[in-house]
Amino acid sequence: MPLPGSYVKVYSQKQGMVVFFKDGYTDLSGRFDYGKLSGTSVQDVEKFAILVENKDYGSLIKEAPAI
């Protein structure tokens, strides 16, 4: 279910270290492009941890492999 205006916070894991990667809000279609970040390469990223918060539906944390 698309959730426009939800807050998203993304962490990445590189060589066993977890670091903040990107945050922001989903667009009107409920999407957030966490894979693209100006000036940062995702080549070394092993996986992402993604927090999604919505005032009506609560929070959810998912892990996603880097592509």
C-alpha positions as CSV (number, residue, x, y, z in Angstrom):
1,M,0.0,0.0,0.0
2,P,1.5,3.4,-1.0
3,L,2.0,5.7,1.9
4,P,2.8,9.3,0.7
5,G,4.4,11.6,3.2
6,S,5.9,8.8,5.3
7,Y,9.3,9.4,6.9
8,V,12.1,7.1,5.7
9,K,15.6,6.7,7.3
10,V,18.2,4.4,5.6
11,Y,21.4,2.9,7.0
12,S,23.9,1.0,4.9
13,Q,26.3,-1.8,5.9
14,K,29.8,-1.7,4.4
15,Q,32.5,-4.2,5.4
16,G,30.5,-4.9,8.6
17,M,30.1,-1.3,9.6
18,V,26.6,0.3,9.8
19,V,26.4,4.0,8.9
20,F,23.7,6.5,8.2
21,F,22.9,6.7,4.4
22,K,19.9,8.8,3.6
23,D,16.6,10.1,5.0
24,G,13.6,11.9,3.7
25,Y,9.9,11.6,2.9
26,T,8.0,9.5,0.4
27,D,6.6,11.3,-2.6
28,L,3.0,11.5,-3.6
29,S,3.1,8.0,-5.0
30,G,4.6,6.7,-1.8
31,R,8.1,6.1,-3.2
32,F,11.5,7.0,-1.7
33,D,14.6,6.4,-3.8
34,Y,17.1,5.3,-1.2
35,G,19.5,3.8,-3.7
36,K,20.7,7.1,-5.2
37,L,22.7,9.6,-3.3
38,S,24.6,12.5,-4.9
39,G,28.4,11.9,-4.5
40,T,28.1,8.6,-2.7
41,S,28.8,5.2,-4.3
42,V,26.7,2.2,-3.4
43,Q,29.2,-0.2,-4.9
44,D,30.6,-1.3,-1.5
45,V,27.2,-1.5,0.2
46,E,26.3,-5.0,1.3
47,K,22.8,-4.3,2.5
48,F,20.4,-1.5,3.6
49,A,18.3,-1.2,6.8
50,I,15.2,0.9,6.1
51,L,12.9,2.5,8.7
52,V,9.5,3.7,7.5
53,E,7.4,5.8,9.9
54,N,3.8,6.8,9.2
55,K,1.6,8.7,11.7
56,D,-1.5,6.5,10.9
57,Y,0.1,3.1,10.4
58,G,3.2,3.1,12.8
59,S,6.7,2.0,11.9
60,L,8.4,-0.8,10.1
61,I,12.0,-1.8,9.6
62,K,13.1,-3.9,6.6
63,E,16.5,-5.0,5.3
64,A,17.2,-5.0,1.6
65,P,20.3,-6.3,-0.3
66,A,22.3,-3.8,-2.4
67,I,21.8,-4.2,-6.1
